[in-house]
């Protein structure tokens, strides 16, 4: 990289969709750009700043992006710009860039901003010819800037850009919405009310759809799929049925762009009138408006913005004149590069499909993630339990430490099971409860309102089943349990394995079972993510407040201990999301020389304008270099330069209200697991008797890169370090160098696994 002299330019969204956590992307782009030896420029006020030039285009420094991670919006401003839409305006912008030798443009914005950037690139050669003719630039300057590279990142709270699962700012907007929903539902339940909540999404129903899944709404209206004719009767019947089952609260979510099949708007006021007139229910409406764009960015958004910023710089460094303008985006858990105009075209295709009444196509064009959300919502909200029972009993239990999102998984598992005609049994207090017969049937209303509750409503224990197999098998027989859903952490995985291994001795254990990973530690093999880890991360990111304290007092270093057992996921990702100077973990060995290097790094940092430090330490990172030891070492070595404070976050990381990600993830995992068990029961039943003893009849449901997979528990044994309760390989370790580079450590960044250019049509498969 040292031989390459590159200038990078950052332009925020010029249009409506200003996403939270753009600043994380700005920070990463600037710092990784500087790390590669490039000059990096800020463009203030979007494309208007590009056209006006002068003081609007300024060199960025390492320190100029400090303390940005926790800020919403964009610190370098954004503005609509009619000038840039004209050829004359683009010519002025090109002249400003050529004079500064800038040939690389990083644009964060919606499809309008990114389409404008692509037009700029297409016109570039002709613009240079015109500038030379007009005497604005010399031929030499034109030849040095003969080609413009473009890379885009999508910043939009609506998540309305096709090709990416999640745009920067969407998760933070969902946090704002869910905070309001939670506040409203507590009041509404007290008064037996119906609440109608209108959220943003003029052309895209993502926010409305995920909100509906996250709060267990009775109905959602989205632009992509208008309701069928006669929806008014269906809606009122649905609400009345829910009240009849004992639900004290009805929730309807409506996207601002919702409409009927005839293209007429469906508004919150119309819905209120309908419910009040036909049912007489006490009904309230809330229109959220711009509150959805404000506040502090979520941990997910900060990490997403940081990862996308790094990938954008790498894409610019590798770009050639033949490379199409691309966007860096997220597919599952993978960073991908996609041709910009392919994404824009598919986004336009969605609009065309909606206009032409091809609503099924519109859902598919939105991508697999959107389609899965829609299908899960339809199952949970629009299908009633059948009158005919299946004679299948499915037990649901929580194992291990409690975490936010467990209850979402239980709720959706129970309701999907009932929709299949099964009897759903609650096992209280984990394997202990299974051994002692602490088992009872669950009804539809038993799990009402569970999505927003933290911890475990069923009760959970860490006890493994190995010493209670006799009692467990007797109770499986006594309660006629035909299948099991085991939701929990590493103990759930190990407990499931013990049950499988005992099948030879106990025939009662020859039933299908599925393990759903749910733990703040994110240490279960077979899944990149566990339910609960996202909520814990957002709790740890309260380090923001600690950093603010340090910024106020100056020359202060905070040392924070996080949970995670031997797994360094929380410490690493929280370090990335909060801009930590170091994160000590078990998986990456460190010694006294490393600690000395970190102290010296902070000593040098205190000589800059950034006079504060943040160090994270995973609780089991090293038996001898304890949090107290590191605190004492830093305090001694920093004497006269900085003082230290320490904070052990403890069990607060297991509590709290589940984040939208954990609610949605838990809901989808619970639903998918019961549907899988239902199919597995069919193949395991012979002459009316269930007998499941093959490895693939006891699986763990986990996310691997881009999709959810059912993996036999027995096969995952090889991937597991049982002594330290972690998977042998962990994807997030590859992100650690990014955290160090963003903290200004001079280390090698392995780019061997960078994202390759893909195609939207190929990636989306079903188009």
Buried (B, 14 or more C-beta within 10 A) or exposed (E): EEEEEBBBBBBBBBBBBBBBBBBBBBBBBBBBBBBBEBBBBBBBBBBBBBBBBEEBBBEBBBEBBBBBBBBBBBBBBBBBBEBBBEEEBBBBBBBBBBBBBBBBBBBBBBBBBBBBBBBBBBBBBEBBEBBBEEEBBEEEBBEEBEBBBBBBBBBBBBBBBBBBBBBBBBBBBBBBBBBBBBEBBEEBBEEEBBBBBBBBBEBBBBBBBBBBBBBBBBBBBBBBBBBEEEBBEBBBEBBBEBBEEEBBBBBBBBBBBBBBEEEEEBBBEBBBEBBEEBBEBEBBBBBBEEBBBEBBBBBBBBBBBBBBBBBBBBBBBBBEEEBBBBBBBBBBBBBBBBBBBBBBBBBBBBBEBBEEEBBEBBBBBBBBBBBBBBEBBEBBBEEEBEEEEBEBBBBBBBBBBBBBBBBBBBBBBBBBBBBBBBBBBBBBBBBBBBBBEBBEEBEBEBBBBBBBBBBBBBBBBBBBBBEBBEBBBBBBEEBEBBBBBBBBBBBBBBBBBBBBBBBEEBEBBBBBBBBBBBBBBBBBBBBBBBBBBBBBBBBBBBBBEBBEEBBEEEBBBBBBBBBBBBBBBBBBBBBBBBBBBBBBBBBBEBEEEBBEEBBEBBBEBBEEEBBBBBBBBBBBBBEEBBBEEBBEBBBEBBEEBBBBBBBBBEEEBBBBBBBBBBBBBBBBBBBBBBBBBBEBBEEBBEEEEBBBBBEBBBBBBBBBEBEBBBBBBBBBBEEBBEEBBBBEEBBBBEBBBBBBBBBBBEEEBEEEEBBEEBEBEEBBEEB
